Structure formats: C-alpha cells, structure tokens
C-alpha cells in the first residue's frame, strides 16, 4: 500500500495531526505535497538512486519530502539537527546528496555548512538558501512520469568515529505501493490498519519513528506527530 492509494479512496482523512496544535494534513494534501516534491527533485535533474538530504524539525511537512523522494526513486538522508557542522558536512559529501532542505529554525547551523549543493529553507528564510515553499509551489501536483520506489539512507550518530551511512539497494519491486517486511509485521502482528492512530514521540531523523510512521501511512492510519518530547 501507499499513501497515494488512500488519497484516492479517502482524501480528506487525516494522515498527520500535530499533537501540540491539532494542525492536520489530509491524505489528499500529503499526496499533492509529495508529488510536488518529486517534481521538484526531477526538475533539478535527480533520477533514480540519486540522493536528497533533509535536516528538519519535527514538522508535519517532513512527510511530503520523504514520500516525494520515495516515489521519485531517490535515496533520502534524514540528518540529525544535533550533529556538529563537520559531521553534517561529512554526511552530505559522503552520501552524495545533491539537494539539502533545512528548517529555517536551524538557520544558525545551516549557515555554517560548507556544502556547495542546492539548498532550500523550509518555513522561513536562510541567507543563501532558496525558499522551499516558493520552489515546490510552482510544481504540478501530479506524479512524475517515471515513478519508482526509493528508500531511506540513514546514518549512525558517529559515537565511535564518523557517522556511518547504511546504503541499501532500491527495493527489488519498483512499484511505489509494493509491500515490505515492516508493513507485513505491522499488519499481521500489531493489527495496524486504516483505523489505527499512532503517536510518534521522537525525532523523524531516527530510523524507528521515520519508518514506523511511514508504515502507518502505507496502511492508511493517522500519525500524531509530537514536535517536542
């Protein structure tokens, strides 16, 4: 399954609710946001297996980027906002990221980065960064012509040296709505389905909250996202 499937069958259902404010993003809105993100990545020349990186707060708009990268066949790197400038620059270079999207609230850290890749600021302005909202707002909310399932590429915290990236092959089944082992586990063992409501009290740059909350979206449930914990 895939959130795009739920966007067609139940577009007004909440895919994400922000715990602290009640702000909600529907499956229809998530689908449109992910399509626009995928279109933007393509417009910058990114093709299957290329890499994008996100350094963001726990914002509900995080998922528009991750699902956009997923349906564009990209590897997406979710970077901890607690890393040093040197560690972040290393991850960007080591991963081969071609685009970086940063929350404007992290402007201080963002301005220290030495990377020369294309950079976007989300939720406000950062000197030297293009506006994510302006750029993605100019994109069509339709799927890219060559959709293919992408995958995350996450890094360790680097407690014993440099952060280490886990680079796995793209899914063997190219369909963006193909199932995976976590979806099967969540469905069969934990009985997660479209009626489920999942509280995510952790930063989305970590593997477990990112993958589990995206699994909830695959199954049509609602993610309640905490900004602080």
N, C-alpha and C positions, 0 to 999 in steps of 0.2 A: 504494500500500500504506500501511499504518498499523500502529502497534504493537498496536492493539486486535485486528487480524486475527491477528497472531502470538500474542496472548494466548489466543485461542480454539483455535488449532491446536497450540500448543506452550507452554502456560502456565508450565511450570517452567524453561524455558530462561532463562539469564541475559541480561538486557537491558543491565545495567550491572554492572561489577565495579570496586571501588575499588582502584587499583594498590597503595597503601601497606598496606592492611589485608586485602584479599581479601573485604571485605563485598560481597555480591551482592544485586541486586534483579532478580527474575524478570519476564518479560513479564506474567504474571498480576498480580503486585504493582504493576507500573507502570501497568497498565490500571486497577486499582482506585484507585490514588492519583490518577490523572488524572481519573477520574470524580468522585471526592470533591471535588477542587479545582474542577472545573467546576460541580458542585452548589453549592459554597460561593459561587462568584462569582455564580451566579444568585440565591442566597438574599439577596445584598446588592444585588440589582436591576440587575446588569450584564447588558446584552443585546448583540446583535451589533454589532461595531465599537467597543464601549467599550474602555477601556484599563486594564490592570493593570501594576504595576511590581514588579520583583524586584531586590533588592540582596543578593546571597548569596555565600558561599564556594563553592568547587567541591565541592559536596555531591551525592551521587547523587540526593538528593531534589529537586534543581533540576528534573529532568525531569518529575516529577509535576506541577509547576506549569506548565511550558511546554506540555506536552501537554494539561493541563487547560484552559489558555487557548486552545490551538489548537482543541480540539474544542468549545469554547463559542462560537467565532466572535469571539474578542476579539483586540485588538492587545496584545502583551506587550512591555514595555520592560525590557531587562536592563541594569542600571546598574552601572558600574564602581565598585568599592569604593575606588578610589584618587582619586576626584574630591573636590573641596572641598565643604563644606556648601552654599555658594552655588550651585555648579554642579548639585548633586543637587536642591536645591530648585527650581532653574530647570527642570530636566528634568521633574520631577513636575508643575509648573504648565504648562509648555509642551505636554507630551504629553496633558494632560487625564486623567492617571491617577486612578482612583477608589479603588484598593486598593494598598497597598505591603506587601510581605513582605520582612523583613530577617533575616539570620542574627544570632543572639544574640551571636556573637563580634564583631560590628560595632556593639555597643551604644553605644560612645563616639560614633561618627559618627551613629548613628541618633538619639540623644538631642539632637543639635544641630539636627536638621531642624525647620523651622517649619511644614511642611505640616499641614493640618488634615484630611487624608483618613483613611479607615480604615486602621489599621496593625496588622500582625501580626509577631510574633517567632517565628522557627523555630529549634529546637534549644536553647531556654533562655528565660530571662526578660529583658525590657527594660521598665523602668518606662514606663507609658503605652501599652504595646503589648499587644494581646490575644495569647493563645497560638495559634499556627497549628495545632499538633497537637491541641489541645482542640477548636478550632472545626471543623477538617476531619474529625476523628474522629467527629463527630456527624452527618456527612453520609452519605447512601446511596452505595454503590459501584456505582451503576447510571448509565447515560448520561442526560444531560439530554434532555428531550423534543424540543428544537429544536437539535440538534447542527448545526454549520456550521463550515466550515474558517476558522480565524483565521490571523493572520500576525504575525511579529515586527515591532517598530518600534524600530530601534536608532539610537543617537546616536554622532556623532563625538566625539573626545576634546577638541575645542574648542581646538586649538593656535593657531588664528588668531582666537579670539573665543569666543563662547558655543558650547557643544555644539550640533550641528545634527542634528535628527532626520530619518530617512528614512521618510516615511509613504507607504505604497503601498496601493492598493485591496485589499480582501479578494480571495482567489482567485475567478476567474470561475466555476469549478466549485465549488459549495458543499459537495460531498461531502468528509468529513474524510479519506477514503482516496484522494482523487484524486492522480494523479502530478504531478510538477513537473519542471522542467528539470534541477535538481540530481540528482534521483533517476535520471532518464534518463542523465545523464552518468556518475554513479557506477556504474550498472549496465552500460552499454554500453562505456564506455571503460576503467574501472578494474575491471570484472568483480566488483564488490561484490555479495554475496548473503548468504543466511542463514548461511553458513559463515564469513563474514568476522569478524575480530576487529580492532577499530580502537582504537589508542592515542590518547587525547586529552590532550596535554601543554600545555594552555593554558586560560586563564580563560574560562568559559562566557558571560561578558558580551560577548565579542568575537564578531563575526559568523561568522567561519570555523569555529571549534570548535563553536559552537552549532549552526549549520546542518548541518555535516558529521556531527556525532554524531547529530542527529535524523534525518538521512538514513539512517544505519546502522540506526536503529530502524525506519524505514519498510521497509527491506529485510530485516529480521529478524536482523541480525547482533548482535554484542556490543560494547559500548563499554567500554574500560578507561579509567577516569577518574583522572587524577592530581590530587591535592589541592594539591600543591606542585610547582614546576618550576624 
